[in-house]
């Protein structure tokens, strides 16, 4: 048996270069592969391993197989080519070796060669498994590093934005506060002057936008305290404030609000959440259809307060739904992409959740909060 194995070993050695030449003509090698010169060398190394496996136990060959497999995997990752080409080339090499072995003139060769074939297959299978596994590990690591870099870039942008807001927000608010004060004086001295309510409303909306940036910069307002919030009363107040916008867009409000429902938190922040979602709904419904509607439904369930705000506007695409609460994601030409991100931050700060579902019938934002007795 040993003499026969030696005979096969020597037989492969004698056909080594013709076999490798046939293999090199059949494999796929991209012209712009930076490691194309190594492909034939790696093939020759694998051939030597297979040749040795005829005389050497598989367990002794495993370290050599794994070293070569990892080397090839690292080259394939660095080359940025599909791993499929590598697997194809290895399969061609295996087929060429088997093709030559079947040409041997041995008595009862089919019975004897089966053991040799099993050894060779074991080497190739181990080689492919190690190479592809290591390739996947390296690819996953690269993806993880890229994601980490992207996440860090987002954090850096938010940090920079926070620093910017803290530097100019007070200077921006000072003249706004003066304008508000003079509007109040005009109201008391000349109550019949038209458009004062509109001016006051526009200033209030500017304050609302400024508050978004303040929250984004993670700055807590001095003296702000949590309290018990009557949800029905809060939503009714917001709808009264938004009445001119609803009227201008001809949007019908359909509400079903549960009474005696309370949340514990910052009223200004929660007001901002509901206003932002309602503002967005009014914006998308404007000039979209003849019967624009916003549905507001609140109820308690399992010690949770649930608020659903729906509109019959355009469907939000599935790919956008996945990123809609991320910063700087917007479909508006002049949008900042911060509104819904801030809403989610506020709700999570209040131990709640915010989700969005959109289909051809409705787009619904669902908020949950711990109920407060």
N, C-alpha and C positions, 0 to 999 in steps of 0.2 A: 504493500500500500504506500509506504513512504517513497519507494522508488518511483511509483506512478505519479505521486504528487510532485516529486522533483522533476519528473519528465514534463508535467504540465507547466510548472514554474519556468523551466528552461524554454519551453515552447512559446510561452507568452513573451519571454525576454527576446527571443529571436524575431518575433513579429512586432516588437514594441513600437518601432518608429513608423512602420507601415500602418499599424493600427491607429497611432496618434495622428498620422497624416490624414487618414480617412475620416477620423473624428473631427479634425480641424476644418475640413471642407463642408461638413454638415451642420456645424453649430451656428448659433446666431451670435454675432459680434457686432455691436454698433460702432460705426466709424468714429463717433465722438465720445466713446467710452475711454475715460482717462486711464483705465486699468486693462485695456485690451491686450497689452504686452504680457500681463500676468496670467491671462486666461489659459494659454497653452502651458505655461509653467505649472499652474495649479492642476491642470489636467494630467500632466506628467507625474506630479507628486501623488495624485490620487491613484494613478495606474500602478505606481510603485507600492502603495499601501495594499491595493488589491492583490498584487502579485505576491507580496509577503504573507498575506492572509491565507494563502494556500498551504504554507509551511508552518505558520505561527498561529497559536490559539487567539480567538477573537478578543478576549479580555486584555491580552497584551497589546493588541492593535488599537484599542479604544482611545488611549491618550493621543496617539498620532492623528487619528481621525478627527477628534474634537479640536485639536490645535489648528489643523488645516481648515476645518469647517468655520471656526471663528474668524480666521484670517480672511477667508473668502467673503463671509457675511459683512465684515467691516468694509471691505472693498466695494461690495455691492451697495451698501448704504452711502458711502462716500461718492460713488459714481452716480447716485440718484437714478438708478434704473430699476425697472420692474423685476421683482424676484422670479417672475415666471420664466424669463430668458435663462436664468441660471438653472432652474429645475429642468427645463427642456434640454439644456446642454449636458447635464449630468445623466439624464435618461438616454441620450444618444450614446454617451460613453459606455454605459452599462450594456446597451444593445450590441455595440461593436465587439466588446469582450466576449459576450455570449456567442455571437456569430462566429468568431474565430475558434472558440472552444468546441463548437459543434462540428467543426471540420477535422477534429482530431480522429485518428484511426486507432481506436482502442476497443478491445473486446469488452462486451457488456458496458460500453461507455455510458449508456443512459442511466444505469443504476449507480455507477461510480460518480459520474459528473453531477448527479443531484446533490451530493454532499458538498462538492466544490461550489456549485451554484448557490447553495444555501449560505455558505460562508461569504461569497461575494455579495449576495443580496443583503446580508446582514451589515456588511461594511458600507454599502451604498445607502441603505436605509438610515443607518446611524449618522452618516455624513449629511444627508439631506435634512434629517430631523434637527441636528445640532445647528446647521447653517441657517435654516429657516427660523428656528426658535431664537437664535442670537440676532438675526436680522430684525425680527419683530420686536425684540427687547430694545435694540438700538433705536428703531423707528419710534417706539412708544416714548422712549426717553427724550428724543428730539421734539416730539409733539408736546410732551409735558413741559419741556424747557421753553418752547414757543408760547404755550398757553400761559406759563408763569410770567414770561416777558410781557405778553399782552395785558395780563391782569395788573402787573406792576405799572405798566404805562398808563392804564386807566386810573390807578391809584394816584400816580404822579400828577395826572391832569386834574384830578379832583382836588388834590392838595394845593396845586397851583391856583385852581379856581377859588378855593377857600381863602387863600392868602389874598387874592385879588379882591374878593368881595369884602373881606374885613377892612381893606384899605380905603375903598371908595364908597361903601354902602352908607356910612354915616353922613358923608359929604353930600351924597345924593338925596338923603332923607331930609336934611336940614331945610333946603328950599321947599321941599314938598310939604313939610310941616307948616312952614310959613304960609304957603298957598292955602292949605286947609284952614288955617286960622283966619285968613282974610275972607275966605268963602263964608265962614260962620259969622263973621262981622257983617258982611253984606246981607246975609239972611236975616239977621236981627234988625239991621237998620233999614233994609229995603226988601221986605218979604215978598213983594210982588215982582221983583226982577226975574225975568224968565231964564231958563237954562241953568240955574244954580244947582238944581238937583242932578242934572246931567254932569256938570263939572265935578260935583262932589263924588258922583259915582265913578267917574273916570279916574279921579285921584285915588279912590279906594281900590280900584283895579291895579293901579301902579303900585300901591302899597302891598297888594297881594303878590305881585310879581317879585317885588323886592324880598318879601318874606320867603319865597322859594329859594333865593340865593342865600339868605341868612341860614335857612335850615340846611342847605347843602354844605355850607361852611362849618356846620356842626356847632355853631355858636348858640348857646342858650340865652334867652332874653332875661335880663336881670329882673328879679322879682316875680318871674312867671311861676305859677303854682298849679298843680293838678287839682281838679275838682270834679264833682258829680255833674254830668252833662245830660240834659233831657234831649234825647235824640230827635224826637218828633218836633220839639220846639226849635232845635238848631236847624233842621232841614227846612222848616217853614220860614224861618228868618232868611235863610240863603235864597229860597225861591222868591221871597219878596224883593230881595236885593237884585236878583237876576231878572225880575219881571220885564224891565225895558228890553233886555237882550232877547228874552223869550218872545216878546211881542214883535220885535223887529224881524226875527227869523220865522215868525208864525208857527212856533213849536207848541204843541199841546202837551201839557203835563198830566200824566195819569199816575196818581199816587195811592198807595195803600200802606199807611203808616200805623204801626202798632203803638198805642198810647202807653204811658208809664214804662217806657223803655229807657234805661240809663246806661251810660258808659262813664268810666273813670279815666280822666286824662286831661290833656291840654286843649281847651276849647278852640283857641285860635288855630292850632295845627289841624285839628279835625275839620274845622270850617274850611280850611284851605284844601284839604283832600276832596271834600264833597264839591266845593266850588270848581276845582280843577277838572274833575271828571265831568261835571255838568257843563262847564265851559267847552270842553272838548266835544261833547255830544252836540251842543248847539252849533259849534263850528262845522262839524261834518254834515249836519242835517241842513244847514243853510243852502238853499238853492239846489238841494239834492232830489227832493220829491215833494209832491203836492200835499201829502198828509204826514209831515214830520211829527214824531211822537217820542217823548221820553217817559219811561216807566220807572217809578221809584217804589220799592217794596221793602218794608222792614218787618222783622219778626224775631222772636227768640226761640232758640232750639238747643236743648242740652246745655244750658247755662252759657249759651253764646248768643250774642246779638248779631243778626245777619242783615246786611243792607245790600240790596241788588239795585243797580242803576243800569237800565237798558235803553237802547235807542234803535230805531228801525232805519239806521243809516247804512252806508256801504259796508260790506264784509271786510274784515281785516285779514289779509293773506296769512296762511299758516306759518310761513317762514318768519313773518314779522311778529306774530303772536309770541314766538319763542324769545324774542329780544325786546319786546315792547317796554319792559320795565328796566332795561339797562340804560345807563346814562348816555346822552348824546345820540340816541336813536329817535328819529322823528320822520314823519311823512309830510310835515308842513314845510313850505318854502322858507319861512322865517322862524321856524320853531327852534328851540334850544335843545330839545330832547331831554329836558330835565323834569318836566311836570310829573309824569307817571313814576319816574324814578324817585322823586321826592315823596310822592304819595305812598309808595311802597315802604320807603324808609320810615315815614311817620307811623303808618299802620303797624309795622313790625315793632317799632318803638313802644307801641301801645299793646304789645303781645297779641297782635291780630294777624290776619292774612289778607292778601289781595290777589284775586285771580281774574282772568279775562277769557271769555268764550265768545267766538264770533261765527255766525253762519249767515245764510242768505236772508233769514228772517229778522234776526236781532244780534246786536253786540251787547254783551252783559258783563259788567264789572261787579264782582261779588266780594264784599268785605265782611269779615267776621271779627268780633271783639269779645273779650270776656264780659259777661253781663255784670252790672253793678247794682246791688239792691239798695 
